[in-house]
Amino acid sequence: MNSYRHSVVLDEEKCTGCTTCIRRCPTEAIRILNGKANIDTERCIDCGECIRVCPHKAKKAMCSKLEHYMHYKWKVALPAPALFGQFNGLEDIDEVLEGLKSIGFDEIYEVAKAAEMVTAYTRMYLKTDHIKKPVISSACPVISRLISLRFPYLKDNVLPIMPPMEIAAIKAREKAEREHPELKPKEIGVFFITPCAAKVSYIRNGYGGFKSNVDVVISLSDIYFMLLSAMKRGNPPTVNSEAGMIGIGWASSGGEATALLNDSYLSADGIENCIQVLESIENGNIPQLEFVELNACIGGCVGGVMTIETPFIAKTRLQTVRRYLPVSRNFLSGEEAYVPPEFITDGLPEYKPITRLSDSMGQSMRMMAEIQQLRQTLPGIDCGACGSPTCRAFAEDVVRGRAADGRCCVVLQQQKQQNTYADSMKEDEI
Amino acid sequence: MSEHLNFHYNVDGENFVSAGQASVQVKKNLRELGLPPEVIRRVSIAMYEGEINMVIHADGGVADVDVYEDKIVITLDDRGPGIKDVALAMQEGYSTATDSVRSLGFGAGMGLPNMKRYTDDMRIDTTVGVGTKITMTINF
């Protein structure tokens, strides 16, 4: 069953089958088949690494185009805070929000605002008795998918609160329906402006059984270019940002964790680093921690593949923008003593042993023995020329029947040399 | 079925940074065999603690993971100093690790107790001055 729809697509004309992506994929999900990179959708976690490393720009993430969705009567934009780090010399977030209005949105609901709510709820949740610690952030969909596929034991450590984007979508729709009773629900469109491919997949597929409240996903880079011409500096903006330092801080790595005002946290970014941290948590090989924030992209969301600026510059710009903001503008009223149930989710997909060799243990063991044997005959240089990322993966592909044996060019070369040698010996004998 | 699989690892005694590599690889292999996550986790923890012990105390050694249809046997074999008092070494919090090792966050005295806790059977054969061989079994 392969019902998961990923957002990464391949431009076959540009792909040269160069093997860069297969060797950089953290889950070994890509193979070169017939000279083109092919993604195993079950293994892919949408981290965007292949998009980032492709030297031919043959991989990209599919998003919707704003102009195709202008039929919604009331369009609400949900800008990820990473958007505000893209503009040179930006002093005031309101200018960007105003820009969003001038390119056709009727209303803005900042994801940073919802992020501040998640921060408040997380502080509450951390005080709950009998929860598994460390609590792991649920904000990065790559990490959530990785945990469900590879670290099922840590499933209960994941924060059971919806990510900011999702809460923003729910709140945005509520607000639009409340303020505009004349509109039918289907006339309201909630548009998320995404910095990464993973959130596109998340929105399209839903999440462990629930459907996302976002209607349309637009790439941050698309919006950026539209905004560049639409943003006018100097005019006093008519919209006011409702996010504080904390909400904007979520755009870069460490922002979510530091906002908890709890010094017992760890934050890591970059997919390989995140995998290492998860391995350590699983082995019980880290200090006692309250909270762990993991971001698949280097630098956090500002490092998403749909951003324009490098994550470090974007982060620096956000520091400037945050400078005079209040810490948070979304304090919960004192009455809220628990996390509202509509924001709670046990949204992780079921664990599926996707790398399992076969359904039967005996058969899997025989296959593993074959893999080990075949691996011994291979050169071990992991060149990728056969189309598999490593010699070990190639051996596995052959045993699984997904690749033909005899495709190793190093082995073929060695055989050829031996044959030439044998032939020359024969000639000598004559 | 008498057939079984063997995964063999050399644990490098010099290298703290790569300590734990074998347990990561074992995990990957066991996932491919389709073992339940809980079994994989127990093997991984026992293996990790054993690996670290060999690096800290014995300048490395060899680790073997033998997979049968109903159990996994982990064997850790080193030519280290041996364990003088096994009962004492099994006590939680007891450690002979040096300060420099502790400063790296190891040497909490939980290695052997954890290995015992996460396995169904653990046997320690040790001779002072010769080395230590630890055999752990996890049934499923």
Interface residues (C-beta under 8 A of the other chain):
Chain A: R150 P152 Y153 E279 E282 N283 G284 N285 P287 Y351 P353 T355 R356 L357 S358 D359 M361 G362 S364 M365 R366 M368 A369 Q372 E396
Chain B: M1 E3 H4 L5 G20 S23 V24 K27 K28 N29 R31 E32 L33 G34 L35 P37 E38 R41 S44 I45 Y48 V67 E69 G105 N114
